């Protein structure tokens, strides 16, 4: 019985991943699939239809980020900390050979799975209000709450893909069935749109799903607060997204403002720091639904969200944890010793094991699902942590440092260092040294969480920490190439300059 249920769940996830890559869709209209989870007019008549529409937004976002471990491919593998063992596609990413011919590379170059999720958000945002007129059970209050979540997800997805491809098409309305070719918009305009959308979502969102706020009353979807922690969109998530959007734009005064809004509302959000033990243990932060995780993409066995892809453990673990003789990726021992070289540094003891062997095991995520006994169907239960509290503190430290608030920036940085048993930074360091210390702390604290490549781009450190040169950076190597399918099906698209 359990095995049959697992196979059904795998089939569901497989369909969602196919949707996410556009393989079940036509290849017209900017290269964005026209297939949507709910396309018929009569599917937007009841409260259950509304719930299904919003659930599809979450599911397609998860599929886009989880597909072939895309979240870590984009965010970690090009940073030169992780090395690949035998897989040619992973070596190609590590070496920034992004035009390499592999089926997985074709999927990582393809933005259509993200636009599938955006298309579902566009449809949901437009259609939810009409459900209140056809089903009296669907109140205006619940509609505003659901719609605010879809607006946030769309804003988040645009923030996410701008960091990967730079200028991208900005699609904000549902497709009308006609074939269109849409040009790419400047990334600044896309992020301005995302910021405005994130702001517009705030008033419809609660701090918590505890039924005590005017935005959310009673049980939401029949579940108590514990079910929604870190997963269902809240005001705190919207504030955090805004802090990140403005950070990427270099508007540090605004980034600081929104980060302050999160941290000053800790009594409302419940966010807090996490110990190394709780971060890395089984059923800890990477299982999720704890206060340290501001926003996570859940992978819940009980809700049929399990998958054999979308968890970094599938690449980092090996015997005796999973039946594989060699990890797909690893961090070399010399790199570990260099990165975590300060006295009293405890993170390597929690993040790595088998340090005495040729290929140490990156052991930070290890959420093996004990419910699945069949070794062929071994599944992982870890979530994708998108934003967590320690990362936000380091983001705020950077904003303060760039605004000349040196002492305040050091306080935020030292908050993280103190929780990791390190001494405070030298107060005599200059502005650049402080920024370098913040980048190093992000590298150490967030290793394997999909941040490091973006940090190298943002801090302008690619030539210093990778094999790429400043000339490569000037030509646009930081961005990913656009898939050939996308270019072939939309004559208004042009390839990113480095990859022409």
N, C-alpha and C positions, 0 to 999 in steps of 0.2 A: 504493500500500500504506500509506504513512504517513498519507495523508489519511483513508483508511478507518479506520485504527486510531484516529486522533484523533476521528473522528465517533463511534466506539463509546465512547470514553472520555467524550465529552461527554454521550452518552446515559446512561451510568452515573451521572455527576455529576448530570445532570438528574433522574434517578429519586431519588437521595439527597436532592436539594434539595426535591423534591415531598414526600418523606417528612418532611423537616424542617419544612415548613410545614403539614403535616397534610392536604394536598390528596388524599392517597391513603388517608385514614383516615376512620373514622366520627367523628361530632361529639358523642359521648357521654362519660360518665365524666370529669367535671370540665373537659371540653374537651380532654383528653389523648387522642391517637389510641391505639386499641387495637392497631393494626398494629405488629408488631415484626419485626425481621429474621429471628428464629428463633422460631417459635411452636409447632411441633408437638413433642410429647414425644419422638418418635423422632428428632428432630434433635439431641438432646443425648445421643448415645451414644458418640461417638468423639472422639479428640484433635483431628481436623480440625473437628468441630462446635464444640469448645471454642474453638479458634482463631478460627473464624468469628464466634462470639458476641462475643468480646472485640474483634475487628476492627470489628464493627458499632458498638460503643460509641465507638471512636475516630472512625469515619466519620460517625456521626450528630452527634457533637460538632462536627466540622469543618463539616458541612453547616449546622448551626444558626448558627455564628459567621460563616460565609462568605456565607450567603444574602443577596443584594443588598447586599454589603459591610456587613452588619449590625454587625460589630465596630467599624467606624469611625463608623457612624451613631450608635451609642449612646455611644461613647467620645470622639469628637472634634468632631462637627459642631455641637453646641450651644454650644461654648465660645467662639465668636466670632472665633477665629483664622482658620479657613477660611471663605471666602465662596463662594457658588454663582454661576455665570454665568447660565445660561438655564433649567436644569431646575427646574420648579416644585416637585417633591417635595423636592429638596435645599434649595431656598430655604425651604420650609416647616419643615424640620428646623432649619436655621440660625436661623430666627426663632422656634423653639419653638412653631410652629403644628402641634401633633402630632395634632390632630383633622382635619387636612386630608384631602380625599377624593382619594387616589391609590392605585393598586393596590400600589405599593411600600410606602406608609404602612400599608396593611392588613397586610402581611407583617411590618413592623417592630413593629407593635403586638401581634402574635400570638405568644404564648409557647409555642404547641404544638410547634414544632420542637425547643425545648429539652426539653420533657417527653417527646417521642419518644425523645430520647437518654437521658433519665433512666429511661424505661420499659425500654429495652434494658439499661441498667446493672442495674436491679432484677432483671430476668430472669437476666442473666448471673451476678450474685452468688449467686442462689439455685440455679442449675442446675449450675454448674461442679463442685461436690463430687460429684454423682452420676456424672459422667463417669469419675472415677477407679475406680468400681466396675464399669463396663462396658467400659473399654478399658485394659488393663494398661500400655500405652505412655504413658498420661497419669499421671505420677507425682504424689504428694501435693505434692512440692516445686514442680513446675510449676503445679499447680492453685492453690497459695497465692500464687504470683507473679502469675498471671493475675487472680485474684480481687482481689488488692490493687490492681491497676491499675484495675479496674472500680469499686472503692470510691472511689479517688481521683477518677476522672472524675466520678462522681456528686456528690462533695463539691464539686469545682470548679464544676460546672454550677449548683449551688445558690448558691454564692458569687457566680457571674456574674449570675444573674437577680435576686438580691436587690438588687443595685446598680441594676438597671433598673426593677423594678416594686415594690420594697419588700416588703410582706407577700405571700407566695406560698403556694399549696398545697404541703404536704410529703407526697410520695408515696414510700414506701420499700419497697413490696412489689409483685410483679407483679400485674397485673389478673387477676381470676378470671372474667372474662366477664360479670359482672353490671353493670348501670348504677348508677353512684354519683355523687353530687354532693358535692364536698369543699370545705370552707371554706378560706380563706387563713389561714395561721399568721403570727404576728408575726415580723418579719424577724430579731429577735434569737434566737428559738427555732430558726429555720431555720439560722442561722449557727452556733449551738451544736451542732446536729446535724452540720453540715458539718465543724466543727472536730473533733468526736469521731470522725467517719469518717476524716478525714485522718490523725489520730493512729493509728487502728486499722490503717491501710494501711502504716504505716512498717515494722513488723517483717517484712512480706512482700516488701519492696522492696530492691533492691541500690543501692549508690552508683553503680555503672556496670555495663553489660552486657558485662563482660570475662571472664565465666566464672570469676572468682577469689573470689567471695563465696559464703557458704552459701545465700543466697537465690536465686542464679542460677548454675548450673554448666554448663560447656560453652558451645556456641553457642546463643543463644536464637533459636528459629525459623529456624535455619540461617544466621544472619547474625552477623557480627563486631561488635565494639564500635562502629566508625565508623558503622554503619547506624543505631544506636539513639540516638546523641548528641542531646540536646535534645528528642527525640520520644517515646521510650518512657519511661513513668513511673518515677522513681527516688526514693530517700529525699530527695535535695536538693529535688526538686520538691514533695514533701509538706511539708517544713519551710518552704519558701517560701510555699506556699499558706496555711499556718497563720499565718505572719507577716502576710499580707495580710488574712486573716479577722479577726484580732484588731485590726489597724489600723483596719479599717472599723467595728468595734464600739467603738473608742475605748479598748480595753484595752491600753495602750501597754507596760506591763511585760511582758505575754505576747507582744506583737508583737516586742519587743526580744529576748526570750528565744529565739524561733524564728529570727529573723534572725541572731542570734549563732550559732545552731547551724549555719546554712548557711555563714556566712563563716569560722567557726573550723574547718570541715571542708573547706577549699579543697583540701587534698591528696587528699581522697577524691572530691570532686566534679569537680575540674578546671575550675571556673568561673573567669573572669577578665575584666578590662576589655578593651574593643575600641577600636582606633584609629578615627578618623573615616574613614580610607581603607577599612579593613576593614569598617566598619559599612555604608558606602554603595556600595562597588564592586560590579560585576557578579560574581556568585558569592561575595558576602561574607555578612554576617550575615543579610541578608534572603533569601538562598538557604538559609542555615541550617546546622545540624549543626556548630556551633562552640561553644567553651567559654563564650563570652559569653552565649549564649542558654540560659537555664535551662530554659525550656519553650516550645516552638513548636508551632504547628499546621502540619503540612507540606503542601506542594503540589508533589508530585514527578511530573515528566513520565514517568519510567521506571516508576512504580507506578500509572499511570492516575489520578493525583490532580490533574491539571491542570484548570483551569477558566477560564471567561471572567468569573467573578464570584468575589469573595472576595479580591481584590487591589486595593489602593488605587490602583495605577498606572492602572487603567482610568478613574479619575476625574481624576487629576492630570496625566497626560502628554498631549501633543499633538504635532503636527508639530514636528520631523522624526522623532520617536521612534515614534509610532503615527499612522496615517492619520486624524487629526482636526484640524480647524483651531483648535478652542478647547477648553481643558480644562473639565471639568465643575465643578471646585472649584479654588481657588487661595488663597494667602495674599497680601494686598495688600503692595506694596513698603513703604509707611509702617509697616505692622505689623512686617514683618521687621526694619526698621531700629530700631524701638523695642524689640522683644523682645531682639534681639541687639546691643544698643547699647554693650556694654562694649569697652574697648580690647583688642586682640589676639584678639577672638572670631573663631574660624575656622569655626564650624558653618554659617553661611550659604553659604560657598563650596562646601560639600559637600551641603547640603540643597536649594539652589535654583539654578536657571539661568534665563537670559533675564530677568535683573533689570532690564534697560533697557526692557523691553516693558510694555505696560499690565497684562498678567496674567503675572506671573512663574510659572515652572513649579516646583512642589514636586518635587524630584528626589532625595529621600532613598531612595525605593524605585524601582528601575528594572530589575527582574529579567525582562527580555524573553527569551522562550525562543527561542533561535536555531534550534532543531530544527524549528520550525514556519515554513514559508516562505510559506504562503498568507496574504495580508494579511487576508482575511475571518476566518480562524481564528487570528489572532494571539493567542497565549496568554502568560500570565505565570507565572513560576516562583517567585515570592516566597512565603515562609511568613508566617504571622501570628505575630509574636513576642509571646507572652503575658507572660512574665517574663524580664528579662535582668539581668545583674549590676549594671550602673550604677543601674538602677531600684531594686534591692534596697538598695543603699548609701544612696540618697536616702530610702527608706522607713525604714531604720534611723536615719538622721540625724533624721528627723521624730520618731520614737519617743523618741530621746534628748532632743531639744529639749523635748518636751512633759513629760518626766519631770524637767526641770531640769538635765539633764546637758549644759550649754551647751558646754563645751570639747570634749567627746567628739563632740557633734553637729557642731560646726564642723570637726572632723577628717574626719568622713565626708563632709561637704559639700565640703570642700576637696580630698578625694581625686578627686572628679569634676571639680571646677574645674581642678585641676592637669593632669589628662589632656586637658583642652580648652584649655590654654594661658592660663588666666585666673589672676589673683592670688587669694590666699586672702581670705576675707571679713574684714571689720573685727571684731576681737575685742571691741570695745566695744559692739557692737549688743545691744539688749535681746532678751528672749525672743520678742516678736512680730516684731521685725525679722528675727530668725533664721528663724522659720517662714516669713516672706514670702520670704526669700532661698532657702529650700529649695523652696518652691512655684515660684518663678521658674526655678530650675535644672531642676526637673522639666518645666516648660513648654518650656524650650529643648532639653533633651536628648531628651525623649520625644515631641516634636511628630510627629503623624501615626501614633502607635503605639497609640492608643486609650485614653489615660489622662486627658486634660486635663479633660473634663467631670466625671469622677468626682473628680478633684482639687479642682475648684471646689466641688463638693458637700461633700466631706470637710473642706476648709479653710474652708468657709462664706464663699466669695468670689464667689458667683454675682452679687449685685448690683453688685459692684465691677468685674467684668470683662465683663458682658453687659448687654443692654438690659432684663433682667428685674429686678423690684424685690424688696425684702425682703418686701413683702406677698404677692407671687407665691410666693416661697419658703415663707412661712408657710402658704400654702394648699396646698402640695404640688407645685409646678411641676417640681421636680427629677426626679420619677418620670415614667415613661411611662404613658400610658393603656393600659388593658386592651382588647383587641380586642372589637368588638361580638359577633362569633361566640362568643367565650368566655363573655361575659355572657349571651347568649341561650340557650346550651346548659347553663348551670349556674346555677340560681336562687340558690345560696348565695354567689355571687361579687358583690362590689360594686365599682363603679368607683372608681379613685383620686380623691381629693376635688377636686383642681384641674380635673379633666376631666369632672366630672358635668354 
